[in-house]
Amino acid sequence: MHTVYAAADPIEAEILRSYLAEHGIVVQIFGAGIWGGRGDLPVDAWPRLVLDDASQLDDARELLRRYEHRRHAQASWPCSCGERSPIHFEICWACGSERPPA
């Protein structure tokens, strides 16, 4: 068994389990049951995607890399100047314009 991803929460773990399954890669989710105890328990409480078949490791990592790229690429907003700023910026990093309302 190989841990291929530590998800942000149980929902993301389920989304990624389905995403990988669509590509013929079966993973199990470990640790989702103790998610509610994070902070109170002295354990790593992040849900983990665990791969049974080691021959699919490279394919799983590539699919997860694509997921991460899309996730981070969309975490920005477009400015009227043509640049994109990270979603947590209130003003454009390039021209200083305020972020438009959502």
PDB file as gemmi writes it, atoms N, CA and C in Angstrom:
CRYST1    1.000    1.000    1.000  90.00  90.00  90.00 P 1                      
ATOM      1  N   MET A   1       0.847  -1.185   0.000  1.00  0.00           N  
ATOM      2  CA  MET A   1       0.000   0.000   0.000  1.00  0.00           C  
ATOM      3  C   MET A   1       0.885   1.239   0.000  1.00  0.00           C  
ATOM      4  N   HIS A   2       0.477   2.215  -0.809  1.00  0.00           N  
ATOM      5  CA  HIS A   2       1.240   3.446  -0.945  1.00  0.00           C  
ATOM      6  C   HIS A   2       0.320   4.644  -0.742  1.00  0.00           C  
ATOM      7  N   THR A   3       0.681   5.523   0.188  1.00  0.00           N  
ATOM      8  CA  THR A   3      -0.063   6.764   0.347  1.00  0.00           C  
ATOM      9  C   THR A   3       0.327   7.669  -0.807  1.00  0.00           C  
ATOM     10  N   VAL A   4      -0.669   8.118  -1.575  1.00  0.00           N  
ATOM     11  CA  VAL A   4      -0.389   8.964  -2.727  1.00  0.00           C  
ATOM     12  C   VAL A   4      -0.829  10.405  -2.525  1.00  0.00           C  
ATOM     13  N   TYR A   5      -1.664  10.652  -1.494  1.00  0.00           N  
ATOM     14  CA  TYR A   5      -2.145  12.014  -1.307  1.00  0.00           C  
ATOM     15  C   TYR A   5      -2.716  12.183   0.094  1.00  0.00           C  
ATOM     16  N   ALA A   6      -2.434  13.317   0.701  1.00  0.00           N  
ATOM     17  CA  ALA A   6      -3.071  13.702   1.959  1.00  0.00           C  
ATOM     18  C   ALA A   6      -4.066  14.806   1.623  1.00  0.00           C  
ATOM     19  N   ALA A   7      -5.340  14.509   1.737  1.00  0.00           N  
ATOM     20  CA  ALA A   7      -6.397  15.450   1.358  1.00  0.00           C  
ATOM     21  C   ALA A   7      -6.601  16.507   2.433  1.00  0.00           C  
ATOM     22  N   ALA A   8      -7.174  17.625   2.025  1.00  0.00           N  
ATOM     23  CA  ALA A   8      -7.445  18.720   2.953  1.00  0.00           C  
ATOM     24  C   ALA A   8      -8.556  18.377   3.937  1.00  0.00           C  
ATOM     25  N   ASP A   9      -9.504  17.532   3.485  1.00  0.00           N  
ATOM     26  CA  ASP A   9     -10.631  17.147   4.325  1.00  0.00           C  
ATOM     27  C   ASP A   9     -11.282  15.911   3.711  1.00  0.00           C  
ATOM     28  N   PRO A  10     -12.234  15.293   4.409  1.00  0.00           N  
ATOM     29  CA  PRO A  10     -12.871  14.085   3.863  1.00  0.00           C  
ATOM     30  C   PRO A  10     -13.606  14.306   2.539  1.00  0.00           C  
ATOM     31  N   ILE A  11     -14.131  15.485   2.333  1.00  0.00           N  
ATOM     32  CA  ILE A  11     -14.835  15.760   1.074  1.00  0.00           C  
ATOM     33  C   ILE A  11     -13.858  15.738  -0.096  1.00  0.00           C  
ATOM     34  N   GLU A  12     -12.728  16.414   0.056  1.00  0.00           N  
ATOM     35  CA  GLU A  12     -11.730  16.387  -1.012  1.00  0.00           C  
ATOM     36  C   GLU A  12     -11.241  14.961  -1.252  1.00  0.00           C  
ATOM     37  N   ALA A  13     -11.089  14.187  -0.196  1.00  0.00           N  
ATOM     38  CA  ALA A  13     -10.649  12.798  -0.340  1.00  0.00           C  
ATOM     39  C   ALA A  13     -11.638  12.007  -1.195  1.00  0.00           C  
ATOM     40  N   GLU A  14     -12.926  12.191  -0.961  1.00  0.00           N  
ATOM     41  CA  GLU A  14     -13.943  11.490  -1.759  1.00  0.00           C  
ATOM     42  C   GLU A  14     -13.949  11.957  -3.210  1.00  0.00           C  
ATOM     43  N   ILE A  15     -13.790  13.247  -3.417  1.00  0.00           N  
ATOM     44  CA  ILE A  15     -13.731  13.778  -4.779  1.00  0.00           C  
ATOM     45  C   ILE A  15     -12.553  13.154  -5.527  1.00  0.00           C  
ATOM     46  N   LEU A  16     -11.401  13.090  -4.874  1.00  0.00           N  
ATOM     47  CA  LEU A  16     -10.217  12.529  -5.520  1.00  0.00           C  
ATOM     48  C   LEU A  16     -10.320  11.022  -5.701  1.00  0.00           C  
ATOM     49  N   ARG A  17     -10.965  10.347  -4.778  1.00  0.00           N  
ATOM     50  CA  ARG A  17     -11.182   8.907  -4.942  1.00  0.00           C  
ATOM     51  C   ARG A  17     -11.996   8.650  -6.202  1.00  0.00           C  
ATOM     52  N   SER A  18     -13.054   9.435  -6.398  1.00  0.00           N  
ATOM     53  CA  SER A  18     -13.884   9.300  -7.594  1.00  0.00           C  
ATOM     54  C   SER A  18     -13.119   9.680  -8.853  1.00  0.00           C  
ATOM     55  N   TYR A  19     -12.347  10.741  -8.790  1.00  0.00           N  
ATOM     56  CA  TYR A  19     -11.539  11.201  -9.922  1.00  0.00           C  
ATOM     57  C   TYR A  19     -10.575  10.105 -10.370  1.00  0.00           C  
ATOM     58  N   LEU A  20      -9.884   9.501  -9.426  1.00  0.00           N  
ATOM     59  CA  LEU A  20      -8.947   8.426  -9.771  1.00  0.00           C  
ATOM     60  C   LEU A  20      -9.688   7.195 -10.285  1.00  0.00           C  
ATOM     61  N   ALA A  21     -10.840   6.884  -9.691  1.00  0.00           N  
ATOM     62  CA  ALA A  21     -11.620   5.722 -10.122  1.00  0.00           C  
ATOM     63  C   ALA A  21     -12.085   5.879 -11.566  1.00  0.00           C  
ATOM     64  N   GLU A  22     -12.401   7.106 -11.970  1.00  0.00           N  
ATOM     65  CA  GLU A  22     -12.796   7.359 -13.352  1.00  0.00           C  
ATOM     66  C   GLU A  22     -11.676   7.008 -14.329  1.00  0.00           C  
ATOM     67  N   HIS A  23     -10.446   7.022 -13.837  1.00  0.00           N  
ATOM     68  CA  HIS A  23      -9.286   6.697 -14.657  1.00  0.00           C  
ATOM     69  C   HIS A  23      -8.775   5.278 -14.386  1.00  0.00           C  
ATOM     70  N   GLY A  24      -9.586   4.478 -13.719  1.00  0.00           N  
ATOM     71  CA  GLY A  24      -9.236   3.088 -13.484  1.00  0.00           C  
ATOM     72  C   GLY A  24      -8.273   2.840 -12.340  1.00  0.00           C  
ATOM     73  N   ILE A  25      -8.115   3.817 -11.472  1.00  0.00           N  
ATOM     74  CA  ILE A  25      -7.197   3.681 -10.339  1.00  0.00           C  
ATOM     75  C   ILE A  25      -8.019   3.620  -9.059  1.00  0.00           C  
ATOM     76  N   VAL A  26      -7.870   2.518  -8.334  1.00  0.00           N  
ATOM     77  CA  VAL A  26      -8.632   2.311  -7.105  1.00  0.00           C  
ATOM     78  C   VAL A  26      -7.773   2.690  -5.903  1.00  0.00           C  
ATOM     79  N   VAL A  27      -8.318   3.567  -5.072  1.00  0.00           N  
ATOM     80  CA  VAL A  27      -7.649   3.948  -3.827  1.00  0.00           C  
ATOM     81  C   VAL A  27      -8.627   3.777  -2.676  1.00  0.00           C  
ATOM     82  N   GLN A  28      -8.071   3.630  -1.499  1.00  0.00           N  
ATOM     83  CA  GLN A  28      -8.859   3.608  -0.272  1.00  0.00           C  
ATOM     84  C   GLN A  28      -8.583   4.900   0.482  1.00  0.00           C  
ATOM     85  N   ILE A  29      -9.530   5.318   1.282  1.00  0.00           N  
ATOM     86  CA  ILE A  29      -9.354   6.510   2.106  1.00  0.00           C  
ATOM     87  C   ILE A  29      -9.135   6.064   3.540  1.00  0.00           C  
ATOM     88  N   PHE A  30      -8.003   6.447   4.088  1.00  0.00           N  
ATOM     89  CA  PHE A  30      -7.688   6.154   5.488  1.00  0.00           C  
ATOM     90  C   PHE A  30      -7.671   7.462   6.265  1.00  0.00           C  
ATOM     91  N   GLY A  31      -8.185   7.443   7.460  1.00  0.00           N  
ATOM     92  CA  GLY A  31      -8.101   8.590   8.351  1.00  0.00           C  
ATOM     93  C   GLY A  31      -9.275   9.542   8.296  1.00  0.00           C  
ATOM     94  N   ALA A  32     -10.237   9.314   7.428  1.00  0.00           N  
ATOM     95  CA  ALA A  32     -11.376  10.234   7.346  1.00  0.00           C  
ATOM     96  C   ALA A  32     -12.225  10.173   8.616  1.00  0.00           C  
ATOM     97  N   GLY A  33     -12.256   9.034   9.273  1.00  0.00           N  
ATOM     98  CA  GLY A  33     -13.059   8.864  10.473  1.00  0.00           C  
ATOM     99  C   GLY A  33     -12.568   9.646  11.679  1.00  0.00           C  
ATOM    100  N   ILE A  34     -11.287  10.000  11.684  1.00  0.00           N  
ATOM    101  CA  ILE A  34     -10.758  10.753  12.834  1.00  0.00           C  
ATOM    102  C   ILE A  34     -10.622  12.238  12.530  1.00  0.00           C  
ATOM    103  N   TRP A  35     -11.164  12.659  11.393  1.00  0.00           N  
ATOM    104  CA  TRP A  35     -11.098  14.065  10.987  1.00  0.00           C  
ATOM    105  C   TRP A  35     -11.638  14.995  12.074  1.00  0.00           C  
ATOM    106  N   GLY A  36     -12.718  14.623  12.705  1.00  0.00           N  
ATOM    107  CA  GLY A  36     -13.322  15.459  13.738  1.00  0.00           C  
ATOM    108  C   GLY A  36     -12.464  15.610  14.976  1.00  0.00           C  
ATOM    109  N   GLY A  37     -11.493  14.725  15.156  1.00  0.00           N  
ATOM    110  CA  GLY A  37     -10.637  14.787  16.334  1.00  0.00           C  
ATOM    111  C   GLY A  37      -9.352  15.565  16.138  1.00  0.00           C  
ATOM    112  N   ARG A  38      -9.169  16.145  14.950  1.00  0.00           N  
ATOM    113  CA  ARG A  38      -7.922  16.877  14.716  1.00  0.00           C  
ATOM    114  C   ARG A  38      -7.825  18.035  15.701  1.00  0.00           C  
ATOM    115  N   GLY A  39      -6.655  18.228  16.208  1.00  0.00           N  
ATOM    116  CA  GLY A  39      -6.431  19.257  17.217  1.00  0.00           C  
ATOM    117  C   GLY A  39      -6.566  18.728  18.637  1.00  0.00           C  
ATOM    118  N   ASP A  40      -7.408  17.719  18.819  1.00  0.00           N  
ATOM    119  CA  ASP A  40      -7.591  17.133  20.147  1.00  0.00           C  
ATOM    120  C   ASP A  40      -6.811  15.833  20.307  1.00  0.00           C  
ATOM    121  N   LEU A  41      -6.554  15.162  19.209  1.00  0.00           N  
ATOM    122  CA  LEU A  41      -5.832  13.895  19.243  1.00  0.00           C  
ATOM    123  C   LEU A  41      -4.399  14.096  18.763  1.00  0.00           C  
ATOM    124  N   PRO A  42      -3.453  13.418  19.400  1.00  0.00           N  
ATOM    125  CA  PRO A  42      -2.050  13.567  18.986  1.00  0.00           C  
ATOM    126  C   PRO A  42      -1.713  12.650  17.803  1.00  0.00           C  
ATOM    127  N   VAL A  43      -2.482  12.786  16.711  1.00  0.00           N  
ATOM    128  CA  VAL A  43      -2.267  11.956  15.527  1.00  0.00           C  
ATOM    129  C   VAL A  43      -2.394  12.809  14.271  1.00  0.00           C  
ATOM    130  N   ASP A  44      -1.890  12.273  13.185  1.00  0.00           N  
ATOM    131  CA  ASP A  44      -2.056  12.894  11.879  1.00  0.00           C  
ATOM    132  C   ASP A  44      -3.480  12.594  11.429  1.00  0.00           C  
ATOM    133  N   ALA A  45      -4.348  13.588  11.406  1.00  0.00           N  
ATOM    134  CA  ALA A  45      -5.763  13.356  11.128  1.00  0.00           C  
ATOM    135  C   ALA A  45      -6.166  13.716   9.706  1.00  0.00           C  
ATOM    136  N   TRP A  46      -5.211  13.868   8.809  1.00  0.00           N  
ATOM    137  CA  TRP A  46      -5.554  14.180   7.427  1.00  0.00           C  
ATOM    138  C   TRP A  46      -6.005  12.911   6.718  1.00  0.00           C  
ATOM    139  N   PRO A  47      -7.109  12.963   5.986  1.00  0.00           N  
ATOM    140  CA  PRO A  47      -7.530  11.800   5.196  1.00  0.00           C  
ATOM    141  C   PRO A  47      -6.470  11.519   4.120  1.00  0.00           C  
ATOM    142  N   ARG A  48      -6.095  10.254   3.994  1.00  0.00           N  
ATOM    143  CA  ARG A  48      -5.067   9.866   3.036  1.00  0.00           C  
ATOM    144  C   ARG A  48      -5.653   8.952   1.979  1.00  0.00           C  
ATOM    145  N   LEU A  49      -5.216   9.150   0.738  1.00  0.00           N  
ATOM    146  CA  LEU A  49      -5.571   8.241  -0.340  1.00  0.00           C  
ATOM    147  C   LEU A  49      -4.462   7.198  -0.425  1.00  0.00           C  
ATOM    148  N   VAL A  50      -4.856   5.944  -0.301  1.00  0.00           N  
ATOM    149  CA  VAL A  50      -3.885   4.849  -0.280  1.00  0.00           C  
ATOM    150  C   VAL A  50      -4.152   3.943  -1.472  1.00  0.00           C  
ATOM    151  N   LEU A  51      -3.105   3.699  -2.232  1.00  0.00           N  
ATOM    152  CA  LEU A  51      -3.158   2.903  -3.453  1.00  0.00           C  
ATOM    153  C   LEU A  51      -2.765   1.472  -3.145  1.00  0.00           C  
ATOM    154  N   ASP A  52      -3.570   0.521  -3.611  1.00  0.00           N  
ATOM    155  CA  ASP A  52      -3.265  -0.896  -3.410  1.00  0.00           C  
ATOM    156  C   ASP A  52      -2.259  -1.420  -4.429  1.00  0.00           C  
ATOM    157  N   ASP A  53      -2.410  -1.009  -5.676  1.00  0.00           N  
ATOM    158  CA  ASP A  53      -1.624  -1.544  -6.784  1.00  0.00           C  
ATOM    159  C   ASP A  53      -0.446  -0.621  -7.085  1.00  0.00           C  
ATOM    160  N   ALA A  54       0.753  -1.032  -6.702  1.00  0.00           N  
ATOM    161  CA  ALA A  54       1.952  -0.216  -6.884  1.00  0.00           C  
ATOM    162  C   ALA A  54       2.240   0.080  -8.350  1.00  0.00           C  
ATOM    163  N   SER A  55       1.743  -0.748  -9.257  1.00  0.00           N  
ATOM    164  CA  SER A  55       1.997  -0.511 -10.682  1.00  0.00           C  
ATOM    165  C   SER A  55       1.255   0.734 -11.184  1.00  0.00           C  
ATOM    166  N   GLN A  56       0.286   1.226 -10.436  1.00  0.00           N  
ATOM    167  CA  GLN A  56      -0.470   2.416 -10.827  1.00  0.00           C  
ATOM    168  C   GLN A  56       0.038   3.688 -10.145  1.00  0.00           C  
ATOM    169  N   LEU A  57       1.124   3.584  -9.413  1.00  0.00           N  
ATOM    170  CA  LEU A  57       1.633   4.707  -8.634  1.00  0.00           C  
ATOM    171  C   LEU A  57       1.960   5.919  -9.500  1.00  0.00           C  
ATOM    172  N   ASP A  58       2.690   5.721 -10.586  1.00  0.00           N  
ATOM    173  CA  ASP A  58       3.058   6.854 -11.448  1.00  0.00           C  
ATOM    174  C   ASP A  58       1.835   7.496 -12.088  1.00  0.00           C  
ATOM    175  N   ASP A  59       0.886   6.680 -12.539  1.00  0.00           N  
ATOM    176  CA  ASP A  59      -0.337   7.222 -13.134  1.00  0.00           C  
ATOM    177  C   ASP A  59      -1.134   8.020 -12.113  1.00  0.00           C  
ATOM    178  N   ALA A  60      -1.247   7.499 -10.903  1.00  0.00           N  
ATOM    179  CA  ALA A  60      -1.981   8.201  -9.844  1.00  0.00           C  
ATOM    180  C   ALA A  60      -1.312   9.531  -9.512  1.00  0.00           C  
ATOM    181  N   ARG A  61      -0.002   9.528  -9.401  1.00  0.00           N  
ATOM    182  CA  ARG A  61       0.712  10.774  -9.094  1.00  0.00           C  
ATOM    183  C   ARG A  61       0.535  11.811 -10.195  1.00  0.00           C  
ATOM    184  N   GLU A  62       0.551  11.373 -11.455  1.00  0.00           N  
ATOM    185  CA  GLU A  62       0.359  12.301 -12.569  1.00  0.00           C  
ATOM    186  C   GLU A  62      -1.045  12.905 -12.533  1.00  0.00           C  
ATOM    187  N   LEU A  63      -2.059  12.087 -12.299  1.00  0.00           N  
ATOM    188  CA  LEU A  63      -3.426  12.603 -12.211  1.00  0.00           C  
ATOM    189  C   LEU A  63      -3.576  13.574 -11.047  1.00  0.00           C  
ATOM    190  N   LEU A  64      -2.962  13.266  -9.924  1.00  0.00           N  
ATOM    191  CA  LEU A  64      -3.034  14.160  -8.763  1.00  0.00           C  
ATOM    192  C   LEU A  64      -2.257  15.447  -9.005  1.00  0.00           C  
ATOM    193  N   ARG A  65      -1.167  15.364  -9.758  1.00  0.00           N  
ATOM    194  CA  ARG A  65      -0.409  16.564 -10.119  1.00  0.00           C  
ATOM    195  C   ARG A  65      -1.285  17.482 -10.980  1.00  0.00           C  
ATOM    196  N   ARG A  66      -2.013  16.900 -11.925  1.00  0.00           N  
ATOM    197  CA  ARG A  66      -2.926  17.682 -12.770  1.00  0.00           C  
ATOM    198  C   ARG A  66      -4.024  18.332 -11.932  1.00  0.00           C  
ATOM    199  N   TYR A  67      -4.557  17.579 -10.979  1.00  0.00           N  
ATOM    200  CA  TYR A  67      -5.587  18.115 -10.086  1.00  0.00           C  
ATOM    201  C   TYR A  67      -5.045  19.319  -9.313  1.00  0.00           C  
ATOM    202  N   GLU A  68      -3.859  19.176  -8.748  1.00  0.00           N  
ATOM    203  CA  GLU A  68      -3.249  20.274  -7.984  1.00  0.00           C  
ATOM    204  C   GLU A  68      -3.024  21.491  -8.874  1.00  0.00           C  
ATOM    205  N   HIS A  69      -2.560  21.263 -10.085  1.00  0.00           N  
ATOM    206  CA  HIS A  69      -2.304  22.374 -11.003  1.00  0.00           C  
ATOM    207  C   HIS A  69      -3.598  23.129 -11.294  1.00  0.00           C  
ATOM    208  N   ARG A  70      -4.667  22.406 -11.609  1.00  0.00           N  
ATOM    209  CA  ARG A  70      -5.952  23.049 -11.883  1.00  0.00           C  
ATOM    210  C   ARG A  70      -6.483  23.764 -10.642  1.00  0.00           C  
ATOM    211  N   ARG A  71      -6.320  23.136  -9.495  1.00  0.00           N  
ATOM    212  CA  ARG A  71      -6.820  23.734  -8.252  1.00  0.00           C  
ATOM    213  C   ARG A  71      -6.134  25.066  -7.977  1.00  0.00           C  
ATOM    214  N   HIS A  72      -4.821  25.098  -8.148  1.00  0.00           N  
ATOM    215  CA  HIS A  72      -4.083  26.328  -7.854  1.00  0.00           C  
ATOM    216  C   HIS A  72      -4.191  27.347  -8.980  1.00  0.00           C  
ATOM    217  N   ALA A  73      -4.354  26.897 -10.206  1.00  0.00           N  
ATOM    218  CA  ALA A  73      -4.486  27.820 -11.329  1.00  0.00           C  
ATOM    219  C   ALA A  73      -5.779  28.611 -11.223  1.00  0.00           C  
ATOM    220  N   GLN A  74      -6.804  28.042 -10.642  1.00  0.00           N  
ATOM    221  CA  GLN A  74      -8.088  28.717 -10.534  1.00  0.00           C  
ATOM    222  C   GLN A  74      -8.203  29.556  -9.271  1.00  0.00           C  
ATOM    223  N   ALA A  75      -7.214  29.534  -8.429  1.00  0.00           N  
ATOM    224  CA  ALA A  75      -7.264  30.291  -7.182  1.00  0.00           C  
ATOM    225  C   ALA A  75      -6.729  31.703  -7.405  1.00  0.00           C  
ATOM    226  N   SER A  76      -7.265  32.362  -8.439  1.00  0.00           N  
ATOM    227  CA  SER A  76      -6.856  33.724  -8.735  1.00  0.00           C  
ATOM    228  C   SER A  76      -8.035  34.474  -9.349  1.00  0.00           C  
ATOM    229  N   TRP A  77      -7.885  35.764  -9.461  1.00  0.00           N  
ATOM    230  CA  TRP A  77      -8.926  36.569 -10.092  1.00  0.00           C  
ATOM    231  C   TRP A  77      -8.285  37.425 -11.179  1.00  0.00           C  
ATOM    232  N   PRO A  78      -9.047  37.661 -12.273  1.00  0.00           N  
ATOM    233  CA  PRO A  78      -8.502  38.458 -13.375  1.00  0.00           C  
ATOM    234  C   PRO A  78      -8.693  39.951 -13.127  1.00  0.00           C  
ATOM    235  N   CYS A  79      -7.680  40.713 -13.392  1.00  0.00           N  
ATOM    236  CA  CYS A  79      -7.756  42.172 -13.265  1.00  0.00           C  
ATOM    237  C   CYS A  79      -8.022  42.771 -14.639  1.00  0.00           C  
ATOM    238  N   SER A  80      -8.552  43.979 -14.656  1.00  0.00           N  
ATOM    239  CA  SER A  80      -8.815  44.666 -15.928  1.00  0.00           C  
ATOM    240  C   SER A  80      -7.524  44.988 -16.678  1.00  0.00           C  
ATOM    241  N   CYS A  81      -6.384  44.973 -15.984  1.00  0.00           N  
ATOM    242  CA  CYS A  81      -5.105  45.242 -16.648  1.00  0.00           C  
ATOM    243  C   CYS A  81      -4.588  44.014 -17.407  1.00  0.00           C  
ATOM    244  N   GLY A  82      -5.281  42.874 -17.224  1.00  0.00           N  
ATOM    245  CA  GLY A  82      -4.880  41.663 -17.933  1.00  0.00           C  
ATOM    246  C   GLY A  82      -4.098  40.672 -17.093  1.00  0.00           C  
ATOM    247  N   GLU A  83      -3.688  41.064 -15.919  1.00  0.00           N  
ATOM    248  CA  GLU A  83      -2.947  40.159 -15.038  1.00  0.00           C  
ATOM    249  C   GLU A  83      -3.904  39.407 -14.121  1.00  0.00           C  
ATOM    250  N   ARG A  84      -3.419  38.310 -13.552  1.00  0.00           N  
ATOM    251  CA  ARG A  84      -4.190  37.535 -12.571  1.00  0.00           C  
ATOM    252  C   ARG A  84      -3.500  37.685 -11.216  1.00  0.00           C  
ATOM    253  N   SER A  85      -4.295  37.846 -10.175  1.00  0.00           N  
ATOM    254  CA  SER A  85      -3.769  37.960  -8.814  1.00  0.00           C  
ATOM    255  C   SER A  85      -4.311  36.816  -7.974  1.00  0.00           C  
ATOM    256  N   PRO A  86      -3.535  36.341  -6.994  1.00  0.00           N  
ATOM    257  CA  PRO A  86      -4.035  35.289  -6.106  1.00  0.00           C  
ATOM    258  C   PRO A  86      -5.342  35.706  -5.448  1.00  0.00           C  
ATOM    259  N   ILE A  87      -6.184  34.737  -5.207  1.00  0.00           N  
ATOM    260  CA  ILE A  87      -7.531  34.986  -4.700  1.00  0.00           C  
ATOM    261  C   ILE A  87      -7.527  35.722  -3.357  1.00  0.00           C  
ATOM    262  N   HIS A  88      -6.475  35.570  -2.570  1.00  0.00           N  
ATOM    263  CA  HIS A  88      -6.437  36.228  -1.269  1.00  0.00           C  
ATOM    264  C   HIS A  88      -5.931  37.671  -1.347  1.00  0.00           C  
ATOM    265  N   PHE A  89      -5.549  38.146  -2.537  1.00  0.00           N  
ATOM    266  CA  PHE A  89      -5.146  39.536  -2.715  1.00  0.00           C  
ATOM    267  C   PHE A  89      -6.390  40.395  -2.899  1.00  0.00           C  
ATOM    268  N   GLU A  90      -6.456  41.515  -2.219  1.00  0.00           N  
ATOM    269  CA  GLU A  90      -7.570  42.448  -2.352  1.00  0.00           C  
ATOM    270  C   GLU A  90      -7.319  43.442  -3.482  1.00  0.00           C  
ATOM    271  N   ILE A  91      -6.041  43.636  -3.836  1.00  0.00           N  
ATOM    272  CA  ILE A  91      -5.694  44.528  -4.941  1.00  0.00           C  
ATOM    273  C   ILE A  91      -4.779  43.778  -5.906  1.00  0.00           C  
ATOM    274  N   CYS A  92      -4.786  44.222  -7.154  1.00  0.00           N  
ATOM    275  CA  CYS A  92      -3.961  43.594  -8.184  1.00  0.00           C  
ATOM    276  C   CYS A  92      -2.487  43.796  -7.862  1.00  0.00           C  
ATOM    277  N   TRP A  93      -1.722  42.740  -7.983  1.00  0.00           N  
ATOM    278  CA  TRP A  93      -0.293  42.835  -7.692  1.00  0.00           C  
ATOM    279  C   TRP A  93       0.422  43.696  -8.731  1.00  0.00           C  
ATOM    280  N   ALA A  94      -0.129  43.815  -9.942  1.00  0.00           N  
ATOM    281  CA  ALA A  94       0.558  44.513 -11.018  1.00  0.00           C  
ATOM    282  C   ALA A  94       0.224  46.016 -11.073  1.00  0.00           C  
ATOM    283  N   CYS A  95      -1.078  46.348 -10.949  1.00  0.00           N  
ATOM    284  CA  CYS A  95      -1.461  47.761 -11.155  1.00  0.00           C  
ATOM    285  C   CYS A  95      -2.064  48.412  -9.912  1.00  0.00           C  
ATOM    286  N   GLY A  96      -2.411  47.619  -8.901  1.00  0.00           N  
ATOM    287  CA  GLY A  96      -2.969  48.201  -7.684  1.00  0.00           C  
ATOM    288  C   GLY A  96      -4.473  48.402  -7.692  1.00  0.00           C  
ATOM    289  N   SER A  97      -5.142  47.976  -8.759  1.00  0.00           N  
ATOM    290  CA  SER A  97      -6.616  48.105  -8.810  1.00  0.00           C  
ATOM    291  C   SER A  97      -7.260  47.175  -7.796  1.00  0.00           C  
ATOM    292  N   GLU A  98      -8.411  47.589  -7.287  1.00  0.00           N  
ATOM    293  CA  GLU A  98      -9.142  46.756  -6.334  1.00  0.00           C  
ATOM    294  C   GLU A  98      -9.758  45.559  -7.048  1.00  0.00           C  
ATOM    295  N   ARG A  99      -9.869  44.459  -6.320  1.00  0.00           N  
ATOM    296  CA  ARG A  99     -10.515  43.256  -6.864  1.00  0.00           C  
ATOM    297  C   ARG A  99     -11.983  43.559  -7.105  1.00  0.00           C  
ATOM    298  N   PRO A 100     -12.510  43.177  -8.267  1.00  0.00           N  
ATOM    299  CA  PRO A 100     -13.931  43.406  -8.524  1.00  0.00           C  
ATOM    300  C   PRO A 100     -14.797  42.539  -7.608  1.00  0.00           C  
ATOM    301  N   PRO A 101     -16.024  42.980  -7.324  1.00  0.00           N  
ATOM    302  CA  PRO A 101     -16.901  42.162  -6.477  1.00  0.00           C  
ATOM    303  C   PRO A 101     -17.209  40.817  -7.142  1.00  0.00           C  
ATOM    304  N   ALA A 102     -17.400  39.808  -6.326  1.00  0.00           N  
ATOM    305  CA  ALA A 102     -17.639  38.457  -6.853  1.00  0.00           C  
ATOM    306  C   ALA A 102     -18.955  38.317  -7.550  1.00  0.00           C  
TER     307      ALA A 102                                                      
END                                                                             
